[in-house]
């Protein structure tokens, strides 16, 4: 391989995972707290403790469900997108970055007439880091067909 064909890996979804709150264990902890509150409320002989826990149960229930949804969404997305990349069930484009535009959190560009755009603060497992690409950089991108989510990004050295 000559120097012109050498690429630097910038992003691969299979090696970059980030679950909200660090990991799904946050949702599990909340679920354990909820179950404990239910059990203690039923077995409690202290009326004051039972009232406090009865008041807190709906709060923990809602918080547990919301956290499970927050954790599950990116986990499901990661599973499908990484599987897509592993099975080579994605499109690949290679060429110069054109029409690069960015603001504080959004970046967009074209490569071979394929539009890409992402938001740095988006809750996604696909590539979404702004500021790493330059106009006229030569890149190779593996992306999801429908969403154009970037699964693998390489820049020619």
TITI-755725 format. One record per residue: x, y, z of N, C-alpha, C in turn; residue in three letters; residue number from 1. Coordinates in Angstrom, 3 decimals, padded with zeros to 6 digits. Layout:
! residues N
n_px	n_py	n_pz	ca_px	ca_py	ca_pz	c_px	c_py	c_pz	r	k
X	Y	Z	X	Y	Z	X	Y	Z	ALA	NUM
...
! end
This chain:
! residues 157
n_px	n_py	n_pz	ca_px	ca_py	ca_pz	c_px	c_py	c_pz	r	k
000.859	-001.176	000.000	000.000	000.000	000.000	000.900	001.233	000.000	UNK	1
000.679	002.125	-000.954	001.504	003.333	-000.977	000.923	004.399	-000.058	UNK	2
001.698	005.427	000.179	001.298	006.486	001.118	-000.017	007.146	000.724	UNK	3
-000.287	007.272	-000.577	-001.498	007.932	-001.047	-002.752	007.160	-000.639	UNK	4
-002.659	005.829	-000.505	-003.809	005.007	-000.152	-003.908	004.743	001.347	UNK	5
-003.066	005.366	002.143	-003.066	005.152	003.578	-004.135	006.029	004.241	UNK	6
-004.968	005.402	005.061	-006.037	006.116	005.745	-005.851	006.034	007.254	UNK	7
-006.290	007.086	007.924	-006.306	007.106	009.387	-007.743	006.923	009.835	UNK	8
-007.963	005.953	010.695	-009.302	005.709	011.223	-009.657	006.809	012.225	UNK	9
-010.727	007.518	011.954	-011.194	008.574	012.846	-012.312	008.051	013.748	UNK	10
-013.169	007.210	013.174	-014.325	006.726	013.934	-014.772	005.368	013.414	UNK	11
-015.105	004.473	014.331	-015.731	003.193	014.016	-016.745	002.942	015.119	UNK	12
-018.005	002.795	014.750	-019.070	002.670	015.750	-018.835	001.490	016.693	UNK	13
-018.149	000.468	016.218	-017.931	-000.717	017.051	-016.965	-000.458	018.196	UNK	14
-016.206	000.628	018.135	-015.251	000.929	019.202	-015.605	002.194	019.973	UNK	15
-016.706	002.831	019.627	-017.114	004.070	020.303	-018.542	003.946	020.796	UNK	16
-018.707	003.495	022.013	-020.046	003.414	022.590	-020.102	004.334	023.795	UNK	17
-021.245	004.912	023.986	-021.430	005.774	025.155	-022.885	005.726	025.568	UNK	18
-023.141	005.016	026.639	-024.507	004.943	027.155	-024.743	006.106	028.098	UNK	19
-025.949	006.664	028.107	-026.243	007.742	029.050	-026.026	007.273	030.485	UNK	20
-025.610	008.147	031.347	-025.373	007.871	032.762	-024.280	006.821	032.956	UNK	21
-023.415	006.634	031.961	-022.304	005.713	032.090	-022.604	004.300	031.651	UNK	22
-023.766	003.767	032.014	-024.096	002.400	031.621	-025.549	002.093	031.969	UNK	23
-026.047	000.973	031.482	-027.413	000.573	031.826	-027.586	000.279	033.309	UNK	24
-026.510	000.218	034.062	-026.632	-000.071	035.494	-027.410	001.013	036.234	UNK	25
-027.435	002.246	035.692	-028.207	003.321	036.327	-029.687	002.942	036.385	UNK	26
-030.225	002.441	035.276	-031.629	002.023	035.244	-031.855	000.841	036.177	UNK	27
-030.889	-000.066	036.238	-031.016	-001.223	037.117	-031.046	-000.799	038.588	UNK	28
-030.203	000.142	038.950	-030.197	000.646	040.334	-031.552	001.258	040.685	UNK	29
-032.104	002.068	039.773	-033.418	002.660	040.034	-034.501	001.595	040.165	UNK	30
-034.425	000.565	039.349	-035.394	-000.531	039.435	-035.288	-001.237	040.781	UNK	31
-034.079	-001.456	041.256	-033.878	-002.087	042.566	-034.429	-001.205	043.677	UNK	32
-034.203	000.100	043.585	-034.743	001.034	044.585	-036.271	000.972	044.575	UNK	33
-036.867	000.955	043.390	-038.331	000.880	043.281	-038.865	-000.402	043.906	UNK	34
-038.254	-001.528	043.592	-038.712	-002.809	044.161	-038.552	-002.809	045.672	UNK	35
-037.437	-002.281	046.148	-037.210	-002.194	047.597	-038.276	-001.332	048.255	UNK	36
-038.606	-000.193	047.634	-039.636	000.691	048.195	-040.983	-000.020	048.260	UNK	37
-041.316	-000.789	047.238	-042.594	-001.518	047.236	-042.611	-002.566	048.335	UNK	38
-041.525	-003.334	048.454	-041.458	-004.392	049.468	-041.503	-003.802	050.872	UNK	39
-040.715	-002.767	051.119	-040.676	-002.152	052.459	-042.036	-001.548	052.809	UNK	40
-042.697	-000.928	051.829	-044.019	-000.336	052.084	-045.009	-001.406	052.503	UNK	41
-044.979	-002.549	051.860	-045.930	-003.617	052.184	-045.642	-004.251	053.537	UNK	42
-044.372	-004.332	053.914	-043.993	-005.005	055.159	-043.843	-004.040	056.333	UNK	43
-043.898	-002.766	056.069	-043.642	-001.783	057.121	-044.797	-001.709	058.109	UNK	44
-044.455	-001.735	059.378	-045.455	-001.556	060.427	-045.485	-000.103	060.883	UNK	45
-044.464	000.633	060.497	-044.392	002.042	060.835	-045.205	002.824	059.806	UNK	46
-046.272	003.470	060.281	-047.183	004.181	059.381	-046.497	005.349	058.675	UNK	47
-045.607	006.044	059.367	-044.915	007.186	058.775	-044.004	006.737	057.622	UNK	48
-043.250	005.678	057.829	-042.373	005.139	056.784	-043.193	004.699	055.579	UNK	49
-044.304	004.036	055.835	-045.172	003.567	054.753	-045.710	004.738	053.942	UNK	50
-046.085	005.836	054.616	-046.594	007.011	053.904	-045.520	007.643	053.016	UNK	51
-044.313	007.781	053.562	-043.217	008.385	052.800	-042.904	007.540	051.570	UNK	52
-042.794	006.233	051.761	-042.486	005.357	050.638	-043.629	005.316	049.624	UNK	53
-044.854	005.362	050.092	-045.997	005.392	049.172	-045.963	006.656	048.330	UNK	54
-045.514	007.744	048.931	-045.385	009.005	048.208	-044.260	008.929	047.168	UNK	55
-043.155	008.259	047.508	-041.989	008.192	046.625	-042.106	007.134	045.523	UNK	56
-042.946	006.125	045.708	-043.063	005.048	044.712	-043.379	005.558	043.307	UNK	57
-044.368	006.429	043.122	-044.631	006.900	041.750	-043.434	007.641	041.146	UNK	58
-042.739	008.411	041.968	-041.552	009.130	041.494	-040.493	008.143	041.001	UNK	59
-040.182	007.127	041.814	-039.190	006.135	041.407	-039.662	005.328	040.206	UNK	60
-040.941	005.053	040.128	-041.494	004.312	038.995	-041.284	005.083	037.690	UNK	61
-041.648	006.354	037.688	-041.483	007.181	036.493	-040.001	007.349	036.154	UNK	62
-039.185	007.625	037.141	-037.754	007.800	036.920	-037.113	006.528	036.365	UNK	63
-037.527	005.379	036.870	-037.007	004.104	036.379	-037.387	003.886	034.922	UNK	64
-038.655	004.125	034.581	-039.099	003.934	033.195	-038.383	004.884	032.237	UNK	65
-038.263	006.142	032.626	-037.592	007.125	031.775	-036.132	006.749	031.579	UNK	66
-035.449	006.358	032.631	-034.042	005.994	032.506	-033.862	004.743	031.650	UNK	67
-034.789	003.800	031.741	-034.702	002.603	030.895	-034.871	002.963	029.425	UNK	68
-035.762	003.882	029.134	-035.957	004.329	027.750	-034.711	005.061	027.262	UNK	69
-034.161	005.925	028.103	-032.961	006.682	027.728	-031.796	005.733	027.467	UNK	70
-031.651	004.709	028.264	-030.560	003.750	028.099	-030.837	002.814	026.924	UNK	71
-032.080	002.385	026.761	-032.416	001.412	025.720	-032.285	001.991	024.315	UNK	72
-032.669	003.250	024.114	-032.623	003.852	022.781	-031.248	003.769	022.136	UNK	73
-030.230	004.334	022.758	-028.885	004.240	022.179	-028.360	002.809	022.096	UNK	74
-028.747	001.956	023.036	-028.289	000.571	022.998	-028.848	-000.158	021.788	UNK	75
-030.117	000.064	021.493	-030.752	-000.549	020.327	-030.133	000.021	019.049	UNK	76
-029.954	001.348	019.016	-029.329	001.981	017.846	-027.931	001.416	017.635	UNK	77
-027.147	001.306	018.703	-025.788	000.774	018.598	-025.813	-000.645	018.032	UNK	78
-026.710	-001.479	018.537	-026.806	-002.861	018.068	-027.047	-002.911	016.563	UNK	79
-028.034	-002.169	016.077	-028.375	-002.222	014.651	-027.286	-001.605	013.768	UNK	80
-026.757	-000.463	014.172	-025.738	000.188	013.339	-024.430	-000.592	013.323	UNK	81
-023.998	-001.118	014.454	-022.750	-001.889	014.480	-022.923	-003.203	013.729	UNK	82
-024.109	-003.791	013.809	-024.387	-005.015	013.054	-024.366	-004.725	011.544	UNK	83
-024.928	-003.581	011.175	-024.929	-003.170	009.773	-023.493	-003.063	009.250	UNK	84
-022.621	-002.453	010.039	-021.223	-002.291	009.638	-020.516	-003.651	009.593	UNK	85
-020.727	-004.478	010.595	-020.079	-005.790	010.645	-020.489	-006.669	009.463	UNK	86
-021.729	-006.534	009.011	-022.239	-007.343	007.894	-022.017	-006.682	006.533	UNK	87
-021.289	-005.570	006.525	-021.072	-004.803	005.285	-022.386	-004.440	004.605	UNK	88
-023.386	-004.185	005.413	-024.700	-003.813	004.898	-024.847	-002.285	004.946	UNK	89
-023.828	-001.604	004.449	-023.835	-000.148	004.448	-023.238	000.339	003.134	UNK	90
-023.471	001.590	002.851	-022.912	002.206	001.649	-021.525	002.760	001.977	UNK	91
-020.671	002.813	000.973	-019.347	003.404	001.151	-019.154	004.457	000.073	UNK	92
-018.726	005.627	000.507	-018.363	006.667	-000.444	-016.958	007.131	-000.115	UNK	93
-016.249	007.548	-001.135	-014.861	007.957	-000.974	-014.640	009.174	-001.856	UNK	94
-014.080	010.224	-001.290	-013.812	011.416	-002.069	-013.508	012.605	-001.182	UNK	95
-013.490	013.795	-001.812	-013.176	015.030	-001.078	-014.400	015.560	-000.339	UNK	96
-014.139	016.121	000.834	-015.180	016.802	001.606	-015.489	018.114	000.892	UNK	97
-016.761	018.339	000.581	-017.190	019.559	-000.106	-018.304	020.233	000.681	UNK	98
-018.443	021.524	000.481	-019.515	022.319	001.106	-019.573	022.126	002.622	UNK	99
-018.413	022.071	003.257	-018.352	021.907	004.712	-018.884	023.163	005.377	UNK	100
-019.851	022.986	006.253	-020.389	024.117	007.014	-020.640	023.646	008.437	UNK	101
-020.346	024.541	009.378	-020.551	024.183	010.782	-020.910	025.418	011.581	UNK	102
-021.618	025.168	012.665	-021.852	026.211	013.665	-021.421	025.613	015.005	UNK	103
-021.922	026.110	016.081	-021.420	025.671	017.388	-021.638	024.181	017.662	UNK	104
-022.725	023.577	017.173	-022.979	022.166	017.464	-023.340	021.333	016.233	UNK	105
-023.528	021.940	015.091	-023.938	021.216	013.886	-022.843	021.289	012.826	UNK	106
-022.725	020.203	012.066	-021.774	020.178	010.971	-022.406	019.413	009.814	UNK	107
-022.147	019.873	008.605	-022.651	019.196	007.425	-021.658	019.308	006.289	UNK	108
-021.713	018.362	005.355	-020.819	018.370	004.202	-021.325	017.359	003.182	UNK	109
-020.675	017.356	002.015	-020.968	016.388	000.962	-019.698	015.653	000.579	UNK	110
-019.862	014.392	000.213	-018.800	013.601	-000.387	-019.449	012.855	-001.547	UNK	111
-018.968	013.116	-002.770	-019.544	012.482	-003.965	-021.062	012.652	-004.028	UNK	112
-021.545	013.845	-003.769	-022.966	014.199	-003.828	-023.814	013.528	-002.754	UNK	113
-023.193	012.904	-001.765	-023.927	012.327	-000.637	-023.856	013.330	000.505	UNK	114
-025.022	013.743	001.005	-025.087	014.715	002.106	-024.929	014.025	003.455	UNK	115
-024.127	014.645	004.315	-023.963	014.187	005.688	-024.187	015.381	006.608	UNK	116
-024.805	015.140	007.724	-025.004	016.187	008.716	-025.250	015.559	010.068	UNK	117
-024.766	016.201	011.107	-024.943	015.669	012.454	-024.842	016.803	013.460	UNK	118
-025.304	016.509	014.646	-025.354	017.460	015.738	-024.492	016.900	016.866	UNK	119
-023.539	017.678	017.328	-022.600	017.192	018.343	-023.283	016.797	019.655	UNK	120
-024.388	017.419	019.977	-025.056	017.093	021.239	-026.160	016.051	021.072	UNK	121
-026.259	015.478	019.893	-027.279	014.460	019.633	-027.006	013.204	020.444	UNK	122
-028.076	012.542	020.834	-027.978	011.283	021.566	-027.959	010.150	020.536	UNK	123
-026.801	009.963	019.912	-026.659	008.955	018.861	-025.351	008.214	019.034	UNK	124
-025.325	006.996	018.525	-024.099	006.206	018.555	-023.278	006.411	017.279	UNK	125
-023.892	006.977	016.231	-023.179	007.253	014.989	-022.220	008.435	015.201	UNK	126
-021.303	008.613	014.256	-020.336	009.715	014.354	-021.077	011.053	014.431	UNK	127
-020.681	011.895	015.393	-021.312	013.209	015.522	-020.397	014.245	016.184	UNK	128
-019.103	014.096	015.969	-018.124	015.032	016.547	-017.780	016.095	015.512	UNK	129
-018.031	017.352	015.820	-017.745	018.435	014.881	-016.288	018.871	014.981	UNK	130
-015.795	019.480	013.903	-014.465	020.083	013.906	-013.323	019.173	013.510	UNK	131
-013.588	017.920	013.195	-012.507	017.000	012.850	-012.173	016.986	011.362	UNK	132
-013.103	017.442	010.535	-012.894	017.410	009.085	-012.585	018.799	008.547	UNK	133
-011.869	018.824	007.434	-011.540	020.078	006.755	-012.047	020.005	005.319	UNK	134
-012.373	021.147	004.763	-012.753	021.227	003.348	-011.636	020.621	002.507	UNK	135
-011.993	019.833	001.530	-011.074	019.169	000.589	-010.311	017.991	001.195	UNK	136
-010.595	017.635	002.472	-010.000	016.406	003.017	-010.514	015.234	002.196	UNK	137
-009.671	014.251	001.962	-010.091	013.066	001.221	-010.484	012.008	002.244	UNK	138
-011.732	011.560	002.197	-012.268	010.653	003.213	-012.879	009.416	002.579	UNK	139
-012.998	008.394	003.411	-013.760	007.192	003.058	-014.773	007.009	004.181	UNK	140
-016.052	006.931	003.817	-017.120	006.868	004.815	-018.017	005.670	004.534	UNK	141
-018.247	004.870	005.565	-019.249	003.813	005.521	-020.454	004.360	006.274	UNK	142
-021.633	004.346	005.632	-022.794	004.981	006.239	-024.064	004.172	006.022	UNK	143
-025.048	004.408	006.887	-026.355	003.752	006.771	-027.076	004.304	005.552	UNK	144
-027.684	003.429	004.787	-028.333	003.835	003.528	-029.419	004.890	003.722	UNK	145
-030.331	004.660	004.634	-031.474	005.559	004.758	-031.166	006.836	005.528	UNK	146
-030.473	006.712	006.639	-030.261	007.876	007.513	-028.968	008.631	007.220	UNK	147
-028.081	008.027	006.474	-026.738	008.573	006.217	-025.935	008.728	007.508	UNK	148
-026.289	007.955	008.540	-025.515	007.946	009.785	-024.132	007.381	009.485	UNK	149
-023.100	008.050	009.963	-021.729	007.642	009.681	-021.318	006.549	010.674	UNK	150
-021.025	005.360	010.127	-020.649	004.214	010.941	-019.138	004.050	011.054	UNK	151
-018.446	004.463	010.008	-016.986	004.378	009.980	-016.476	005.550	009.142	UNK	152
-015.479	006.239	009.659	-014.913	007.408	008.979	-013.397	007.285	008.972	UNK	153
-012.830	007.408	007.768	-011.384	007.373	007.616	-010.961	008.590	006.792	UNK	154
-009.801	009.154	007.132	-009.261	010.307	006.403	-007.922	009.891	005.821	UNK	155
-007.729	010.216	004.523	-006.467	009.891	003.870	-005.359	010.716	004.494	UNK	156
-004.253	010.068	004.754	-003.087	010.759	005.353	-002.369	011.573	004.326	UNK	157
! end
